[in-house]
């Protein structure tokens, strides 16, 4: 019995060292995840992973299975820091959805337009008027990079953020997208009810409809989850999606 206890004590000590090394590895995995998000790199690199498993484990199935599981946990740790990007048309209910999500999460909740306004010390409308759309899109990408690096955010995005291929790459490498798929007639009613009408690219309901059909396909192609904000279960659909992705 003494011999068995000695073996167990040795195993306990080895397990303790393994857990220490595992903790160190997960901390590095988080740093790698931050770097990947900031640089628009995908979380998975299956070819590299399989090559590494072959190099480290060879034909030992147990070692290969252990390495594969550690890699899967590392990727899960990285994905837990993913952002949720709310995408869709102006007047589609993105800001309202953001406000509804906020009480249910510890994540930072923000929107790109507010960050741009703070960065430039002027409104989005004034930025368009003074510097043009190209300058606005440049600052928008800068803000998006900051959010991608930070991680663990829920972000309401500007209606045109997906126009840029670079923005699409950053978004998909750093989070999941939720599309507020609001019908054009509802968008137009919201526009007509907006007394400020400070959207630089929208001067009329006709402008809004044209923009909707121009962007409709782009939104859907880049959506991980599509909701109709008018439905009562819209918020629950988003929260369930976040829970499924281990983001709550």
Rosetta blueprint (number, residue, H / E / L):
1 X L
2 X H
3 X H
4 X H
5 X H
6 X H
7 X H
8 X H
9 X H
10 X H
11 X H
12 X H
13 X H
14 X H
15 X H
16 X H
17 X H
18 X H
19 X H
20 X H
21 X H
22 X H
23 X H
24 X H
25 X H
26 X H
27 X H
28 X H
29 X H
30 X H
31 X H
32 X H
33 X H
34 X H
35 X H
36 X H
37 X H
38 X H
39 X L
40 X L
41 X L
42 X L
43 X L
44 X L
45 X L
46 X H
47 X H
48 X H
49 X H
50 X H
51 X H
52 X H
53 X H
54 X H
55 X H
56 X H
57 X H
58 X L
59 X L
60 X L
61 X H
62 X H
63 X H
64 X H
65 X H
66 X H
67 X H
68 X H
69 X H
70 X H
71 X H
72 X H
73 X H
74 X H
75 X H
76 X H
77 X H
78 X H
79 X H
80 X L
81 X L
82 X L
83 X E
84 X E
85 X E
86 X E
87 X E
88 X L
89 X L
90 X L
91 X L
92 X L
93 X L
94 X H
95 X H
96 X H
97 X H
98 X H
99 X H
100 X H
101 X H
102 X H
103 X L
104 X L
105 X L
106 X L
107 X L
108 X E
109 X E
110 X E
111 X E
112 X H
113 X H
114 X H
115 X H
116 X H
117 X H
118 X H
119 X H
120 X H
121 X L
122 X L
123 X L
124 X H
125 X H
126 X H
127 X H
128 X H
129 X H
130 X H
131 X H
132 X H
133 X H
134 X H
135 X H
136 X H
137 X H
138 X H
139 X H
140 X H
141 X H
142 X H
143 X H
144 X H
145 X H
146 X H
147 X H
148 X H
149 X H
150 X H
151 X L
152 X L
153 X E
154 X E
155 X E
156 X E
157 X L
158 X L
159 X L
160 X L
161 X H
162 X H
163 X H
164 X L
165 X H
166 X H
167 X H
168 X H
169 X H
170 X H
171 X H
172 X H
173 X H
174 X H
175 X E
176 X E
177 X E
178 X E
179 X E
180 X E
181 X L
182 X L
183 X L
184 X H
185 X H
186 X H
187 X H
188 X H
189 X H
190 X H
191 X H
192 X H
193 X H
194 X L
195 X L
196 X L
197 X L
198 X L
199 X L
200 X L
201 X L
202 X L
203 X L
204 X L
205 X H
206 X H
207 X H
208 X H
209 X H
210 X H
211 X H
212 X H
213 X H
214 X H
215 X H
216 X H
217 X H
218 X H
219 X H
220 X H
221 X H
222 X L
223 X L
224 X L
225 X E
226 X E
227 X E
228 X L
229 X L
230 X L
231 X L
232 X L
233 X L
234 X H
235 X H
236 X H
237 X H
238 X H
239 X H
240 X H
241 X H
242 X H
243 X H
244 X H
245 X L
246 X L
247 X L
248 X L
